């Protein structure tokens, strides 16, 4: 099991989850964060701190958020960012403007304010 970040994170990117992750497995995309499934240790701290309730265990995703499981896994493949299995998200080099096509094509999050 790993955790998955879902639609409420799009355009929010609060970052509290990144700050508390003990293994730096949360990576920043253009519009949302992604959890590297091979690095996640299933501690659940990120889920408990997320202010928009966007994080779920991968085996407990609500049906409407199920596409985010595949999108999260694909994000770490060469077809999206080329991150592969980088070994820790700390540092500037683990931020990308790229998003999985599902996220890139999502409408603007109505719960965010325009800058």
N, C-alpha and C positions, 0 to 999 in steps of 0.2 A: 504494500500500500504506500501511496505517496499522497500529498495534498495537491489540490488543483485550485488555481485562481480563476474566477468566473466573471460574468458580465458586469456585476456591480463595480468592479475595479476599472472598467473602461473609462478613460478620461479623468479618473480620480487620482490614482497613484499616490495615496496618502503616505506610504513608506513606513508606517509603524511595523509592518510585518518584516521588512528588511532589517530594521533596527534590532529586532529581538531574535532573529533566526541564528541559532548557535552554530550552524554549519555554512552560512552564507550561500544557500542554495536558491535564493530568490533573485532573479535577474530582471532588469528594467528594459522593457520594450518602448516603442514610441507612444502607445496609448495605455498600456497596462503592464503589470508585473507578471512574471512566469516563474513557476517552480521547476527546477531541474529534477526530474523524477528519480534519477539514479543517485543523486546527492542527498535528497530528503531523507531524514532519519525518523520521520513520522512522530515527532514530538508533540505536534499540535499547538505549539505556542503561537504560531502565526494566525491560526484560526481564532484563537481566543482574543487576540488583540485587534483584529481587523475591524475598523470602524464602520464598514459598509457591508459586513457579513458576506464577503465575496469568496471565502476560502472554505473548501470542503475536502474531506477524505475522498480519494478517488472512487472508493466503493460505496459512497453515500451521496453522490451528486443528485440533485433534483433533476427530474427528466428534462426540463427545459434548459438545463445547463450542461447536459451530457456532451454536446459537441466540443465543449472546452477541454475535455480530457484528451481527445485526439489533437486538438490545436496546441495544447500545452506540450505534448510529446513531440509534435512535428516542429515546434518552434526551435528546438535544439538540433534539428537536422540541417544539413547543408542547403536544403531548398529554401529556407527562410533566412537564417542568420549565420549559418556555418559555425555555431558555437560548439556543436558536438557535445563532448563531455569535458568541459573545461576545468573542473576541479575547484570551484569556489567562486562566488559572485562578488567578492569584495573588490573594490577598486573601480576606477573609471572605465577600464577596458571591458567591463561587462554590462555596459549600457549601449543599447542599439536604438536607432530610430525605427528600425524595422519591426513589423508585427506579423503574426500569422494572418493570412488573407481573411479569415473569419473575423478577426478583430479589426483589421484595416478597413473592411467594408461595413462595419457596424455603424449605425447612425450615432450621432453625438449623444452622449449620456445626458438625459434631461435633468438629472440631479446635480449637474455641475454648472457653475456660473461661467459665462463667457469672460475671457480675460480682457 
